């Protein structure tokens, strides 16, 4: 458990904050011009590109980014955000209103993403003790 609380977890959290800011700011700037769907596609794509690049190079010390890493990143992020998170929200609705369920589900998927990135997307760095 201590490995999850090391400096890579702190860097991962900081990347998440910046990633969210990129998404929200771009969406806010673009939604009136592009519409909600296209603005959201652009903003989330920019956030994911930032997240992939910075998590790979700075958080998990990949050295260089490979197409294989990108495919694993997209797969793990997609599963956690578009499969796991909605399931968790439905399960967590028993604890309270939808915004609370969403917040709790987001917290869980953040942990899932950190573990997946560390051990599935950039696994050699995890074995090296990054």
Backbone as JSON Lines, residues from 0, in Angstrom:
{"i":0,"aa":"X","n":[0.82,-1.19,0.0],"ca":[0.0,0.0,0.0],"c":[0.87,1.26,0.0]}
{"i":1,"aa":"X","n":[2.02,1.15,0.61],"ca":[2.91,2.31,0.66],"c":[3.3,2.78,-0.74]}
{"i":2,"aa":"X","n":[3.43,1.83,-1.68],"ca":[3.79,2.18,-3.06],"c":[2.76,3.1,-3.69]}
{"i":3,"aa":"X","n":[1.5,2.95,-3.29],"ca":[0.45,3.81,-3.84],"c":[0.53,5.23,-3.29]}
{"i":4,"aa":"X","n":[1.22,5.4,-2.18],"ca":[1.3,6.71,-1.56],"c":[2.63,7.41,-1.8]}
{"i":5,"aa":"X","n":[3.47,6.83,-2.66],"ca":[4.77,7.44,-2.93],"c":[4.62,8.68,-3.79]}
{"i":6,"aa":"X","n":[5.71,9.26,-4.17],"ca":[5.67,10.52,-4.92],"c":[4.99,10.39,-6.27]}
{"i":7,"aa":"X","n":[4.99,9.2,-6.87],"ca":[4.3,9.07,-8.14],"c":[2.8,9.27,-7.97]}
{"i":8,"aa":"X","n":[2.25,8.9,-6.83],"ca":[0.83,9.13,-6.57],"c":[0.54,10.62,-6.44]}
{"i":9,"aa":"X","n":[1.45,11.36,-5.84],"ca":[1.27,12.81,-5.72],"c":[1.36,13.47,-7.09]}
{"i":10,"aa":"X","n":[2.33,13.05,-7.9],"ca":[2.45,13.59,-9.26],"c":[1.21,13.23,-10.08]}
{"i":11,"aa":"X","n":[0.71,12.01,-9.92],"ca":[-0.49,11.58,-10.63],"c":[-1.69,12.47,-10.26]}
{"i":12,"aa":"X","n":[-1.83,12.77,-8.99],"ca":[-2.93,13.64,-8.55],"c":[-2.79,15.04,-9.15]}
{"i":13,"aa":"X","n":[-1.58,15.56,-9.19],"ca":[-1.36,16.89,-9.77],"c":[-1.7,16.89,-11.26]}
{"i":14,"aa":"X","n":[-1.31,15.83,-11.97],"ca":[-1.65,15.72,-13.39],"c":[-3.17,15.7,-13.54]}
{"i":15,"aa":"X","n":[-3.85,14.99,-12.66],"ca":[-5.31,14.93,-12.71],"c":[-5.97,16.28,-12.54]}
{"i":16,"aa":"X","n":[-5.43,17.09,-11.65],"ca":[-5.96,18.44,-11.44],"c":[-5.78,19.27,-12.7]}
{"i":17,"aa":"X","n":[-4.6,19.25,-13.28],"ca":[-4.34,20.02,-14.5],"c":[-5.17,19.48,-15.66]}
{"i":18,"aa":"X","n":[-5.25,18.16,-15.78],"ca":[-6.05,17.53,-16.82],"c":[-7.51,18.0,-16.73]}
{"i":19,"aa":"X","n":[-8.05,18.02,-15.54],"ca":[-9.43,18.47,-15.34],"c":[-9.58,19.94,-15.7]}
{"i":20,"aa":"X","n":[-8.6,20.74,-15.34],"ca":[-8.65,22.18,-15.67],"c":[-8.62,22.38,-17.19]}
{"i":21,"aa":"X","n":[-7.77,21.65,-17.88],"ca":[-7.72,21.75,-19.34],"c":[-9.08,21.4,-19.93]}
{"i":22,"aa":"X","n":[-9.66,20.32,-19.48],"ca":[-10.96,19.87,-19.97],"c":[-12.04,20.93,-19.74]}
{"i":23,"aa":"X","n":[-12.14,21.42,-18.52],"ca":[-13.19,22.38,-18.17],"c":[-12.99,23.71,-18.89]}
{"i":24,"aa":"X","n":[-11.77,24.22,-18.92],"ca":[-11.51,25.51,-19.57],"c":[-11.79,25.43,-21.08]}
{"i":25,"aa":"X","n":[-11.26,24.4,-21.72],"ca":[-11.52,24.26,-23.16],"c":[-13.0,24.1,-23.46]}
{"i":26,"aa":"X","n":[-13.68,23.27,-22.69],"ca":[-15.12,23.09,-22.9],"c":[-15.85,24.43,-22.74]}
{"i":27,"aa":"X","n":[-15.5,25.17,-21.69],"ca":[-16.13,26.46,-21.45],"c":[-15.9,27.43,-22.6]}
{"i":28,"aa":"X","n":[-14.69,27.44,-23.12],"ca":[-14.36,28.35,-24.23],"c":[-15.0,27.93,-25.55]}
{"i":29,"aa":"X","n":[-15.2,26.64,-25.75],"ca":[-15.61,26.15,-27.06],"c":[-17.09,25.8,-27.22]}
{"i":30,"aa":"X","n":[-17.8,25.55,-26.13],"ca":[-19.14,24.99,-26.28],"c":[-20.12,25.91,-27.01]}
{"i":31,"aa":"X","n":[-19.98,27.2,-26.88],"ca":[-20.89,28.11,-27.6],"c":[-20.6,28.14,-29.1]}
{"i":32,"aa":"X","n":[-19.36,27.89,-29.48],"ca":[-18.96,27.94,-30.89],"c":[-19.1,26.59,-31.59]}
{"i":33,"aa":"X","n":[-18.83,25.52,-30.86],"ca":[-18.82,24.19,-31.48],"c":[-20.01,23.32,-31.09]}
{"i":34,"aa":"X","n":[-20.75,23.73,-30.1],"ca":[-21.81,22.89,-29.56],"c":[-21.25,21.99,-28.48]}
{"i":35,"aa":"X","n":[-22.14,21.43,-27.68],"ca":[-21.72,20.66,-26.51],"c":[-20.95,19.4,-26.9]}
{"i":36,"aa":"X","n":[-21.44,18.65,-27.86],"ca":[-20.82,17.36,-28.19],"c":[-19.41,17.56,-28.74]}
{"i":37,"aa":"X","n":[-19.25,18.43,-29.73],"ca":[-17.93,18.64,-30.32],"c":[-16.97,19.31,-29.33]}
{"i":38,"aa":"X","n":[-17.48,20.28,-28.58],"ca":[-16.63,20.94,-27.58],"c":[-16.15,19.93,-26.53]}
{"i":39,"aa":"X","n":[-17.04,19.03,-26.11],"ca":[-16.66,18.01,-25.13],"c":[-15.65,17.04,-25.73]}
{"i":40,"aa":"X","n":[-15.84,16.67,-26.99],"ca":[-14.88,15.79,-27.65],"c":[-13.49,16.43,-27.7]}
{"i":41,"aa":"X","n":[-13.44,17.69,-28.07],"ca":[-12.16,18.41,-28.15],"c":[-11.54,18.54,-26.76]}
{"i":42,"aa":"X","n":[-12.33,18.97,-25.78],"ca":[-11.78,19.23,-24.45],"c":[-11.32,17.94,-23.76]}
{"i":43,"aa":"X","n":[-12.11,16.89,-23.85],"ca":[-11.69,15.64,-23.22],"c":[-10.5,15.01,-23.94]}
{"i":44,"aa":"X","n":[-10.47,15.15,-25.26],"ca":[-9.33,14.63,-26.02],"c":[-8.05,15.37,-25.66]}
{"i":45,"aa":"X","n":[-8.13,16.67,-25.52],"ca":[-6.96,17.45,-25.11],"c":[-6.5,17.05,-23.72]}
{"i":46,"aa":"X","n":[-7.45,16.89,-22.82],"ca":[-7.12,16.46,-21.47],"c":[-6.48,15.09,-21.44]}
{"i":47,"aa":"X","n":[-7.02,14.16,-22.23],"ca":[-6.45,12.81,-22.28],"c":[-5.06,12.82,-22.9]}
{"i":48,"aa":"X","n":[-4.85,13.62,-23.94],"ca":[-3.52,13.71,-24.56],"c":[-2.51,14.25,-23.56]}
{"i":49,"aa":"X","n":[-2.91,15.28,-22.82],"ca":[-2.04,15.83,-21.78],"c":[-1.75,14.77,-20.72]}
{"i":50,"aa":"X","n":[-2.8,14.1,-20.27],"ca":[-2.67,13.1,-19.23],"c":[-1.74,11.96,-19.66]}
{"i":51,"aa":"X","n":[-1.92,11.47,-20.88],"ca":[-1.07,10.4,-21.39],"c":[0.4,10.85,-21.42]}
{"i":52,"aa":"X","n":[0.63,12.01,-21.97],"ca":[2.0,12.5,-22.13],"c":[2.68,12.73,-20.78]}
{"i":53,"aa":"X","n":[2.02,13.46,-19.9],"ca":[2.64,13.83,-18.63],"c":[2.71,12.63,-17.68]}
{"i":54,"aa":"X","n":[1.66,11.83,-17.63],"ca":[1.73,10.62,-16.79],"c":[2.85,9.7,-17.27]}
{"i":55,"aa":"X","n":[2.93,9.51,-18.58],"ca":[3.97,8.62,-19.11],"c":[5.37,9.12,-18.83]}
{"i":56,"aa":"X","n":[5.61,10.39,-19.14],"ca":[6.98,10.91,-19.04],"c":[7.38,11.31,-17.63]}
{"i":57,"aa":"X","n":[6.48,11.94,-16.88],"ca":[6.86,12.48,-15.57],"c":[6.42,11.62,-14.39]}
{"i":58,"aa":"X","n":[5.24,11.05,-14.47],"ca":[4.75,10.28,-13.32],"c":[5.36,8.88,-13.31]}
{"i":59,"aa":"X","n":[5.29,8.19,-14.45],"ca":[5.75,6.81,-14.5],"c":[7.09,6.65,-15.21]}
{"i":60,"aa":"X","n":[7.72,7.76,-15.55],"ca":[9.1,7.78,-16.06],"c":[9.33,6.85,-17.25]}
{"i":61,"aa":"X","n":[8.44,6.93,-18.24],"ca":[8.52,6.04,-19.4],"c":[9.76,6.29,-20.26]}
{"i":62,"aa":"X","n":[10.32,7.47,-20.2],"ca":[11.47,7.77,-21.05],"c":[11.04,8.2,-22.44]}
{"i":63,"aa":"X","n":[10.2,7.41,-23.05],"ca":[9.61,7.76,-24.34],"c":[8.22,7.13,-24.4]}
{"i":64,"aa":"X","n":[7.37,7.72,-25.2],"ca":[6.01,7.23,-25.33],"c":[5.89,6.38,-26.58]}
{"i":65,"aa":"X","n":[5.26,5.23,-26.45],"ca":[5.11,4.31,-27.57],"c":[3.63,4.13,-27.91]}
{"i":66,"aa":"X","n":[3.38,3.69,-29.15],"ca":[2.0,3.44,-29.57],"c":[1.35,2.39,-28.68]}
{"i":67,"aa":"X","n":[2.12,1.39,-28.26],"ca":[1.61,0.35,-27.36],"c":[1.13,0.97,-26.05]}
{"i":68,"aa":"X","n":[1.89,1.92,-25.53],"ca":[1.49,2.61,-24.3],"c":[0.18,3.38,-24.53]}
{"i":69,"aa":"X","n":[0.09,4.04,-25.68],"ca":[-1.12,4.81,-25.99],"c":[-2.34,3.91,-26.07]}
{"i":70,"aa":"X","n":[-2.2,2.76,-26.7],"ca":[-3.32,1.83,-26.81],"c":[-3.75,1.32,-25.44]}
{"i":71,"aa":"X","n":[-2.79,0.98,-24.61],"ca":[-3.1,0.52,-23.25],"c":[-3.74,1.64,-22.43]}
{"i":72,"aa":"X","n":[-3.23,2.85,-22.58],"ca":[-3.78,4.0,-21.86],"c":[-5.24,4.22,-22.26]}
{"i":73,"aa":"X","n":[-5.5,4.24,-23.57],"ca":[-6.87,4.46,-24.03],"c":[-7.8,3.34,-23.58]}
{"i":74,"aa":"X","n":[-7.31,2.11,-23.61],"ca":[-8.15,0.99,-23.19],"c":[-8.47,1.06,-21.7]}
{"i":75,"aa":"X","n":[-7.46,1.28,-20.87],"ca":[-7.71,1.32,-19.43],"c":[-8.54,2.53,-19.04]}
{"i":76,"aa":"X","n":[-8.26,3.67,-19.65],"ca":[-9.04,4.88,-19.35],"c":[-10.48,4.7,-19.81]}
{"i":77,"aa":"X","n":[-10.65,4.15,-20.99],"ca":[-12.0,3.92,-21.51],"c":[-12.81,2.98,-20.64]}
{"i":78,"aa":"X","n":[-12.2,1.88,-20.22],"ca":[-12.91,0.92,-19.37],"c":[-13.28,1.56,-18.03]}
{"i":79,"aa":"X","n":[-12.34,2.29,-17.44],"ca":[-12.63,2.86,-16.13],"c":[-13.66,3.99,-16.21]}
{"i":80,"aa":"X","n":[-13.58,4.81,-17.25],"ca":[-14.46,5.97,-17.33],"c":[-15.83,5.66,-17.95]}
{"i":81,"aa":"X","n":[-15.86,4.74,-18.9],"ca":[-17.11,4.5,-19.63],"c":[-17.79,3.19,-19.27]}
{"i":82,"aa":"X","n":[-17.12,2.33,-18.5],"ca":[-17.74,1.08,-18.06],"c":[-17.83,1.05,-16.53]}
{"i":83,"aa":"X","n":[-16.67,1.1,-15.88],"ca":[-16.64,0.98,-14.42],"c":[-17.37,2.13,-13.73]}
{"i":84,"aa":"X","n":[-17.09,3.36,-14.15],"ca":[-17.68,4.5,-13.46],"c":[-19.21,4.51,-13.5]}
{"i":85,"aa":"X","n":[-19.85,4.28,-14.65],"ca":[-21.32,4.23,-14.63],"c":[-21.88,3.11,-13.75]}
{"i":86,"aa":"X","n":[-21.21,1.94,-13.75],"ca":[-21.66,0.84,-12.89],"c":[-21.56,1.25,-11.43]}
{"i":87,"aa":"X","n":[-20.43,1.86,-11.06],"ca":[-20.25,2.32,-9.68],"c":[-21.29,3.36,-9.31]}
{"i":88,"aa":"X","n":[-21.58,4.28,-10.2],"ca":[-22.58,5.31,-9.9],"c":[-23.92,4.65,-9.57]}
{"i":89,"aa":"X","n":[-24.33,3.7,-10.39],"ca":[-25.6,3.0,-10.13],"c":[-25.57,2.29,-8.78]}
{"i":90,"aa":"X","n":[-24.47,1.63,-8.45],"ca":[-24.36,0.93,-7.18],"c":[-24.34,1.9,-5.99]}
{"i":91,"aa":"X","n":[-23.68,3.03,-6.18],"ca":[-23.52,3.99,-5.08],"c":[-24.73,4.9,-4.88]}
{"i":92,"aa":"X","n":[-25.68,4.85,-5.77],"ca":[-26.9,5.64,-5.59],"c":[-27.63,5.28,-4.3]}
{"i":93,"aa":"X","n":[-27.38,4.1,-3.78],"ca":[-27.98,3.68,-2.51],"c":[-27.48,4.54,-1.34]}
{"i":94,"aa":"X","n":[-26.32,5.17,-1.51],"ca":[-25.74,5.98,-0.44],"c":[-26.22,7.43,-0.45]}
{"i":95,"aa":"X","n":[-26.81,7.86,-1.56],"ca":[-27.26,9.24,-1.62],"c":[-27.54,9.68,-3.04]}
{"i":96,"aa":"X","n":[-27.65,10.99,-3.25],"ca":[-28.02,11.52,-4.56],"c":[-26.93,11.28,-5.62]}
{"i":97,"aa":"X","n":[-27.32,11.44,-6.87],"ca":[-26.42,11.18,-8.0],"c":[-25.1,11.94,-7.93]}
{"i":98,"aa":"X","n":[-25.09,13.24,-7.57],"ca":[-23.78,13.93,-7.5],"c":[-22.83,13.28,-6.49]}
{"i":99,"aa":"X","n":[-23.35,12.8,-5.37],"ca":[-22.5,12.12,-4.39],"c":[-22.01,10.8,-4.96]}
{"i":100,"aa":"X","n":[-22.9,10.06,-5.61],"ca":[-22.5,8.79,-6.24],"c":[-21.43,9.02,-7.29]}
{"i":101,"aa":"X","n":[-21.58,10.07,-8.09],"ca":[-20.59,10.41,-9.12],"c":[-19.25,10.75,-8.47]}
{"i":102,"aa":"X","n":[-19.26,11.54,-7.42],"ca":[-18.03,11.92,-6.73],"c":[-17.32,10.69,-6.16]}
{"i":103,"aa":"X","n":[-18.07,9.82,-5.51],"ca":[-17.47,8.6,-4.96],"c":[-16.93,7.69,-6.07]}
{"i":104,"aa":"X","n":[-17.7,7.54,-7.14],"ca":[-17.26,6.72,-8.27],"c":[-16.0,7.29,-8.9]}
{"i":105,"aa":"X","n":[-15.94,8.61,-9.0],"ca":[-14.75,9.25,-9.55],"c":[-13.54,8.96,-8.68]}
{"i":106,"aa":"X","n":[-13.7,9.05,-7.38],"ca":[-12.6,8.73,-6.47],"c":[-12.1,7.31,-6.64]}
{"i":107,"aa":"X","n":[-13.01,6.38,-6.79],"ca":[-12.63,4.98,-6.99],"c":[-11.91,4.8,-8.32]}
{"i":108,"aa":"X","n":[-12.43,5.43,-9.38],"ca":[-11.8,5.25,-10.7],"c":[-10.45,5.94,-10.78]}
{"i":109,"aa":"X","n":[-10.23,6.97,-10.0],"ca":[-8.9,7.59,-9.95],"c":[-7.88,6.57,-9.43]}
{"i":110,"aa":"X","n":[-8.25,5.87,-8.38],"ca":[-7.35,4.85,-7.82],"c":[-7.15,3.71,-8.83]}
{"i":111,"aa":"X","n":[-8.24,3.28,-9.46],"ca":[-8.15,2.22,-10.47],"c":[-7.23,2.65,-11.61]}
{"i":112,"aa":"X","n":[-7.37,3.9,-12.07],"ca":[-6.52,4.4,-13.16],"c":[-5.06,4.43,-12.74]}
{"i":113,"aa":"X","n":[-4.77,4.89,-11.54],"ca":[-3.38,4.93,-11.08],"c":[-2.77,3.54,-11.1]}
{"i":114,"aa":"X","n":[-3.48,2.57,-10.55],"ca":[-2.97,1.2,-10.51],"c":[-2.83,0.63,-11.92]}
{"i":115,"aa":"X","n":[-3.83,0.88,-12.77],"ca":[-3.77,0.38,-14.15],"c":[-2.63,1.01,-14.93]}
{"i":116,"aa":"X","n":[-2.43,2.31,-14.79],"ca":[-1.33,2.96,-15.5],"c":[0.0,2.42,-15.0]}
{"i":117,"aa":"X","n":[0.11,2.25,-13.7],"ca":[1.38,1.81,-13.12],"c":[1.73,0.37,-13.5]}
{"i":118,"aa":"X","n":[0.72,-0.51,-13.5],"ca":[1.01,-1.93,-13.7],"c":[0.61,-2.48,-15.06]}
{"i":119,"aa":"X","n":[-0.22,-1.77,-15.82],"ca":[-0.63,-2.25,-17.14],"c":[-0.09,-1.39,-18.28]}
{"i":120,"aa":"X","n":[-0.13,-0.08,-18.12],"ca":[0.29,0.81,-19.21],"c":[1.8,0.96,-19.22]}
{"i":121,"aa":"X","n":[2.39,1.25,-18.07],"ca":[3.84,1.41,-17.96],"c":[4.4,0.44,-16.91]}
{"i":122,"aa":"X","n":[4.26,-0.88,-17.12],"ca":[4.6,-1.86,-16.08],"c":[6.08,-1.98,-15.76]}
{"i":123,"aa":"X","n":[6.96,-1.76,-16.72],"ca":[8.39,-1.92,-16.43],"c":[8.85,-0.86,-15.45]}
{"i":124,"aa":"X","n":[8.25,0.29,-15.46],"ca":[8.63,1.35,-14.53],"c":[8.18,0.98,-13.11]}
{"i":125,"aa":"X","n":[7.04,0.28,-12.99],"ca":[6.56,-0.13,-11.68],"c":[7.51,-1.15,-11.06]}
{"i":126,"aa":"X","n":[7.98,-2.08,-11.88],"ca":[8.91,-3.09,-11.36],"c":[10.24,-2.46,-10.94]}
{"i":127,"aa":"X","n":[10.58,-1.37,-11.58],"ca":[11.84,-0.68,-11.25],"c":[11.71,0.17,-10.0]}
{"i":128,"aa":"X","n":[10.49,0.23,-9.43],"ca":[10.28,0.98,-8.19],"c":[10.01,2.44,-8.4]}
{"i":129,"aa":"X","n":[9.49,2.84,-9.56],"ca":[9.16,4.24,-9.81],"c":[7.98,4.64,-8.99]}
